[in-house]
Structure formats: C-alpha cells, structure tokens
C-alpha cells in the first residue's frame, strides 16, 4: 500500500536502494540541495525509471533522520 503524501526514490552510488520519503522534505533546504546535485548529474533522465539520488545510502539515512527530527 502506498503512503499518502510521500514519494519513492532510489539512493546509492553503485547499488541503488528504494526509499519512500515524505513530500514535506521537499521544502527543506538541505534536501533541495541534494536534489540540485541530482539534477546536475542526471538532468531529467533517471536510469532507474524513477528519481535517483547519487549519494551514499548512509548519508541519505543521516539526512532523512535529521529531517524527521526537525519536523
């Protein structure tokens, strides 16, 4: 069952893992910077067929943990 007000993305440098992220994270400047880096690397073509974020899984988990505590 899909979560409402959330979106899926793929994260990782070599092996990609799927995460489901609250839409509210899109308003956060840290997450927006990560999306800008994603745009620079992939543009609008994402090889996995969905949003692909090219950072380490560990960094992404740390960021989302921080975001979950500040909301």
Long-range contacts (C-beta under 8 A, 24 or more apart in sequence): 7-51, 8-50, 8-51, 9-50, 9-51, 9-52, 9-53, 10-46, 10-48, 10-50, 10-51, 10-52, 10-53, 11-52, 11-53, 11-55, 11-57, 11-60, 12-54, 12-55, 12-56, 12-57, 13-54, 13-55, 13-56, 16-48, 16-52, 17-57, 18-50, 19-60, 19-64, 21-64, 22-71, 24-71, 25-64, 25-67, 28-67, 28-70, 30-63, 30-66, 30-67, 31-63, 31-67, 34-60, 34-63
